[in-house]
Amino acid sequence: MNYEEKQRLLSFFKILIFIWLAFRAVKFVIGKILFFVYILPILKGFFSGYSEPVFLTKDILALIIIWILLSAITGVLFVIYIIKINIPEEIFLDIQQNRLLMSRFLAIRITAIIGFFIGYIGIISMIMFLLLILRHKKELLKDDELVIDNNQI
């Protein structure tokens, strides 16, 4: 794999991570709005003994549907991330000799799998992968092609 293909793959990972983080941020904001506007008044009325009738308005229903769609999208993007996180060993052959990068990729893979079940661990996994890409970009983009020395022929 040449330099341009590796650079394109790393930029794909960056874009995937930033899109996932943006969807997570929007989902977080919508979830907090739903909690404070809809669920908190219901709980307050339930525990105080005085409950007003609660109506499901179109606005709240639209927010719930958007939140469910964002949950599905972030889930799909995170599954794509978990599948693609196994690629770097196969593509970046040079890192197999670098034990530091191999151990970091292993830690990122483990946190990604745990992050599938615990949301905030997934965010940590993606941030760890972004930092790995930024810190070790030269090692990851090193060309795998063999250079033949003229003296050996």
C-alpha positions in Angstrom: 0.0 0.0 0.0 1.5 3.3 -1.0 1.7 6.6 0.9 -1.4 8.2 -0.7 -3.7 5.2 0.1 -2.4 5.1 3.7 -3.0 8.8 4.1 -6.5 8.5 2.6 -7.3 5.7 5.1 -6.1 7.8 8.0 -8.2 10.7 6.9 -11.2 8.3 6.6 -10.6 7.3 10.2 -10.4 11.0 11.3 -13.6 11.9 9.4 -15.4 8.9 10.8 -14.4 9.8 14.4 -15.4 13.4 14.0 -18.8 12.6 12.5 -19.4 10.1 15.3 -18.5 12.6 17.9 -20.7 15.3 16.3 -23.7 12.9 16.3 -23.0 12.0 19.9 -22.9 15.6 20.9 -26.2 16.3 19.2 -27.7 13.2 20.8 -26.5 14.3 24.2 -28.0 17.8 23.8 -31.4 16.4 22.6 -31.4 13.8 25.4 -30.8 16.5 28.1 -33.6 18.7 26.6 -36.0 15.7 26.7 -35.0 14.9 30.3 -35.4 18.5 31.6 -38.4 19.5 29.6 -40.4 16.2 29.7 -39.2 13.6 32.1 -38.3 15.8 35.0 -41.7 17.4 35.3 -43.4 14.0 35.2 -41.1 12.7 38.0 -41.6 15.9 40.0 -45.3 15.6 39.9 -45.2 11.9 40.7 -43.1 12.3 43.8 -44.9 15.4 45.1 -48.3 13.6 44.9 -49.7 16.2 42.6 -49.6 15.2 39.0 -50.9 17.1 36.1 -52.0 15.2 33.0 -49.0 14.8 30.7 -49.6 15.1 27.0 -47.3 13.9 24.3 -47.0 16.9 22.0 -45.7 16.9 18.4 -42.6 18.7 19.5 -41.7 16.1 22.1 -42.6 13.2 19.8 -40.3 14.7 17.1 -37.5 15.0 19.6 -37.9 11.4 20.7 -37.9 10.2 17.1 -34.8 12.3 16.4 -33.1 11.0 19.5 -33.9 7.3 18.5 -32.6 7.9 15.0 -29.4 9.5 16.3 -28.9 6.5 18.6 -29.2 4.2 15.7 -26.8 6.2 13.6 -24.2 6.4 16.3 -24.5 2.7 16.9 -23.9 1.9 13.2 -21.0 4.3 13.0 -19.5 2.8 16.1 -19.8 -0.7 14.7 -18.1 0.5 11.5 -15.3 1.9 13.7 -14.9 -1.4 15.6 -14.7 -3.3 12.3 -12.2 -0.8 10.7 -10.0 -0.6 13.8 -8.7 -4.1 13.0 -7.5 -3.0 9.6 -4.3 -1.0 10.7 -2.3 -4.1 11.4 -2.9 -5.5 8.0 -2.4 -2.3 6.1 0.5 -0.7 8.1 2.9 -3.7 8.0 5.6 -1.6 9.6 3.8 -1.4 12.9 4.1 -5.2 13.5 7.8 -4.6 14.4 7.0 -1.6 16.6 5.8 -3.1 19.9 4.7 0.3 21.2 2.3 0.9 18.4 1.0 -2.7 18.6 0.3 -2.4 22.3 -1.5 0.9 21.7 -3.6 -0.6 18.9 -4.5 -3.5 21.2 -5.5 -1.1 24.0 -7.6 0.9 21.6 -9.3 -2.3 20.3 -10.1 -3.4 23.8 -11.6 0.0 24.8 -13.6 0.1 21.5 -15.2 -3.3 22.3 -15.9 -2.2 25.9 -17.1 1.2 24.5 -19.8 -0.6 22.5 -21.5 -1.5 25.8 -20.5 1.6 27.8 -20.9 4.8 25.8 -18.3 7.0 27.4 -15.6 4.4 27.0 -16.2 4.5 23.3 -15.5 8.2 23.3 -12.2 7.5 25.1 -11.4 4.9 22.5 -11.9 7.3 19.6 -9.9 10.0 21.3 -7.1 7.5 21.9 -7.1 6.6 18.3 -7.0 10.2 17.1 -4.1 10.9 19.4 -2.3 7.8 18.1 -2.8 9.0 14.5 -1.5 12.5 15.4 1.5 11.4 17.4 2.7 8.5 15.2 1.7 9.7 11.7 5.3 9.3 10.3 5.5 5.7 11.5 2.1 4.9 10.1 2.6 6.5 6.7 6.1 5.0 6.1 6.1 3.2 2.8 6.1 -0.6 2.9 7.8 -1.1 -0.4 11.3 -2.6 -0.3 14.2 -0.5 -1.5 16.7 -2.6 -3.3 20.3 -1.5 -2.9 22.4 -1.6 -6.0 25.4 -3.0 -4.1 23.5 -6.2 -3.2 22.8 -7.1 -6.8 
